Amino acid sequence: MVVQALKDQGVDVVFGYPGGAVLPIYDEIFQQNEIQHILVRHEQGAVHAAEGYARATGKPGVVLVTSGPGATNAVTGLTDALMDSIPIVVLTGQVPTFMIGNDAFQEADTVGITRPCTKHNWLVKDTEKLSATLHEAFHVATAGRPGPVLVDIPKDVQFASGTYQAPQKGGSRRYQPQVKGDLEAITELVAALETAKRPIFYTGGGVINSGPGASQLLRELVEATGFPITSTLMGLGAYPASGKHWLGMLGMHGLYEANMAMHGCDLMINIGARFDDRITGRVDAFSPNSKKVHIDIDPSSINKVIRVDIPIVGDVAHVLEDMLKIWKARGRKTNKEGLAKWWNQINEWRKVDCLKFEQKGKVIKPQYALKRLEELTKGHERYICTEVGQHQMWAAQYLNFEDPNRWMTSGGLGTMGYGFPASIGVQMAHPDALVINVAGEASWLMNMQEMGTAMQFNLPVKQFILNNERLGMVRQWQELLHGERYSHSWSESLPDFVKLAEAFGCKGILCNDADDLDDAIMEMINYDGPVIFDCLVEKHENCFPMIPSGKAHNEMLLGDASTKDVIGAKGAVMV
Amino acid sequence: MSALQIKKGSTKHSAYNLRPNFSDVEERHTLAVIVDNEAGVLARVIGLFSGRGYNIESLTVAEIDHTGHLSRITIVTTGTPQVIEQIKAQLGRIVPVHEVHDLTVEGAAVERELALFKVEGTGDKRVEALRLADIFRANVVDSTLTSFVFEITGAPEKIDAFAELMRPLGLLEVARTGVAALSRGGAA
């Protein structure tokens, strides 16, 4: 019945790991060929792989794991998906209903443990309700603000037979989030848009989650109005990096021009972003003179961190469509004179060239490695995953994303170990694409066991490891905040990554010379199979620009010279 | 529809005002939350309060519609207007939550609480306790030669006042139900 429900929901891939309490479902999987099961090496990997799959396709990712440790290992992935609003459906086995509460072997209170880290979860105690619950799970995961859901199925419920219900159109009656924005508020927004002198679009993952149509509408809107646009880490690709109105990413490690424009704007239009603390910096100094508009499908995101002037609850695509219609009907007006001045100012900021760096000698700068990676891969059908840390920020800064759903990174939770399994999920969704995981050596080691999965299923994922033998971001913070006392932020006893690759049966490439880099990257791209690319980079490079904790957008650090004692005691307590 | 019913995904025009109130003064609000009566729903609501650091002053919950499997949770909470708005929006996000009413701003509401007081004493104190109970319209629901159990219903302040009076007269134990509340007038 479970497999039937998955098929009816259009599932073609399940990431999972068997165990005692899910054996009946695995038995069903064995006896069919429509759904492919990808055996991971750790349940956390299954959830991240499903996240990668979901983000690269827009469809929900599906995970199947056993009770107890299977379920608890899934918790990090669930929390990650909750923070980044990624639709995934996790099915867990549970001990039989009559043993629940007895501390049975591999029993855990799965719905209790996962209640705060799922959008919703269910324990199904009655086989008659199983199919309807599974369909509702898919509906809740994907409707409104997407998120992870979990269905816990006791083993006796899996064994028992019941009547199967096919999915109903439109999903459950009780969960129907509003998607259309309020027209009066949208009109108010259009009026503000017509007169704004220094407007800016600030977009986020909500645009990506709203579907390709939302990105199309956004592009049309930006081109038609000529407003500058910046995006959060989560929203990269919704507007193309090659677009002339693109300012680059904003936030803690965002571009100078993007952050200065956010600080100086008079109209901020937040589309599907949530004023995260990585974006706002010091809240009371955040964009002090702007009228703020917030378009979000989740009412609880509005006025949570930043008080806004025009709140619009609705799905990004629906709201943008209405907004464009109203704006066009009112004569496509913008404040041309003001805009021209605004762009002059922005172009002045751009001249700072905040991402400049100097590649001198043979030691590879991480920025240079990413610049070359961008140059050599940009013609490909390319998907990029990352782990978490400096390399993640550099990837966001130096790689260009032209389309949505091409960029998979752990934003809200910042989960080290996310990228590698995510790249497996992406490659499953797009078998012929070039899937690269930009990693740090420390993050990568957190889920390196998944190399077995990549090998078993012939998934040619490229692991591009910027190896500085340090926990780079931790080291950077210790330098800036903790008097250069580098407490436990270096990686000793690292494996020889080339030999590790050989041990798994894939290809390993070592590069430690800037002159060899291009050839090495080409070798990685051209190899038909998984590659571990060990790129030894400058060990003490810091990631700039940076808004230090407790500072405002116009107080960015641009380079090493300005970094001494910049973070006060107040800032030091923030993360 | 009442003045401040929050529908899922409501906007400023659903009476649920998303526009900020700039006050930093803590307010006390009584919320009525209509939920599906299913396993774990109370844990979801309480987990939201503890997980996000909101206060609960009082909480009551019981099924109100057996055929529809609906329960009503009445929560008394405190916070700045911004926090109260967040609490309501976060509650509205929980899948089995149908409606969130803020009875404090929706108009006049009646709030009632039931309490049981066990008071031990003899002589003058016993007489005085009985006399005060009469003034407060409390009923005697159990009696021995040296003790009473009083049942009292009223607004929380009335029950507080009664407790203060009973304390010197030999108050042994108190059990309170927490606040149940309904809006006044004909509309639901």
Interface residues (C-beta under 8 A of the other chain):
Chain A: V111 G112 R115 P116 K119 H120 L123 V140 G144 R174 Y175 Q176 P177 Q178 V179 G181 D182 E184 A185 I297 D298 P299 S300 I302 N303 K304 R307 V308 D309 P311 I312 V313 G314
Chain B: I6 K7 K8 G9 S10 T11 K12 H13 Y16 L18 R19 P20 F22 D36 A39 G40 A43 R44 G47 G51 Q82 E85 Q86 A89 Q90 G92 R93 I94 V95 P96 H98
